[in-house]
Amino acid sequence: MPPMAREMSDDGRVSTDLIEYYRKRAKDTGLVIVEHAYVSLEGKSSKKQLSMADDSVIDGFKELTDAIHNEKCFAIAQLNHARPQSIAYDKSNVNNMTKEDIKKVKDDFKNASIRTKKAGFDGVEIHAAHEYLLNHFYSPLTNKRADEYGGNLENRLRLANEIIQDVRKSVGEDYIVAIRFGAYDYWEGGSKLDEIPIAVKSFIDSGVDLIDISGGLCRFQNPYSKEPGYFKELSKIAKEASSVPVILTGGVKKAKDAEKLLKEGYCDLIGIGRAMIMDAEWSKKALKSLENMQ
């Protein structure tokens, strides 16, 4: 189950309703990536978003991870900094961030990742997609910086890779570190398909164990396709360059379509999003349908 915001927090803290929501969907599911949590108040994207910005939230997340684990399912936390889509920085962009701003972002991700481990998660995912901060650093359409964080591909990837490295050092080697990668903008002048393998290899070199493919400035939809697994072109490129598992999400609603994408080599794992929002028993029904097909 990929991360999808449900806006059910209690002032950033995990609510009872949210625990029950995830508990139901964890049953018969292999992995739940919990919706994005902000790493700092200036990176908060909405009023009801979850927080991982201070230690007061840890106990609530422990209840959530216990509920997911009790259903024999793995749990990963997703961390995000929403600027320039945040509440606090509605009209700012990556180009006017100072070196001090950048250092604070790195520290905030590092500290939040430590909290995810204390809260009992099996890993942490860094959000670098969907028009959020790290996606804006990656895309040449939004990154016009003239320093070491802008310009060529290595520079546009620098902040994400520095965060991965800091997080890996902070959580240790026995903890999953993933990245949700906005691999392609689908906009003229944006990120390029031939940059995906380079980016993927750089993330792995920096310490990730899992690549979660999604859209860039186009957000979570492919403007040119609505077919099941509509980001499959991107995940195939990533998988061919990757030595770690690759997740594909996007429009997969039926178990038979998920199996087909796996067998055709587009990815290693399938994320079932909106179908699982609509039906908490999707995984149970999917497994049964596959048994009937055999």
Secondary structure as UniProt FT lines:
FT   TURN            11..12
FT   HELIX           16..26
FT   TURN            27..28
FT   STRAND          31..38
FT   HELIX           41..43
FT   TURN            47..48
FT   STRAND          50..51
FT   HELIX           55..57
FT   HELIX           58..69
FT   TURN            70..72
FT   STRAND          74..80
FT   TURN            83..84
FT   TURN            88..91
FT   HELIX           94..96
FT   HELIX           99..118
FT   TURN            119..120
FT   STRAND          123..128
FT   TURN            130..131
FT   HELIX           133..138
FT   TURN            140..142
FT   TURN            148..149
FT   HELIX           153..171
FT   STRAND          176..182
FT   TURN            188..189
FT   HELIX           193..195
FT   HELIX           196..206
FT   STRAND          210..214
FT   TURN            217..220
FT   TURN            223..224
FT   TURN            228..231
FT   HELIX           232..241
FT   STRAND          246..249
FT   HELIX           255..263
FT   TURN            264..265
FT   STRAND          269..271
FT   HELIX           274..278
FT   TURN            280..281
FT   HELIX           282..293
//
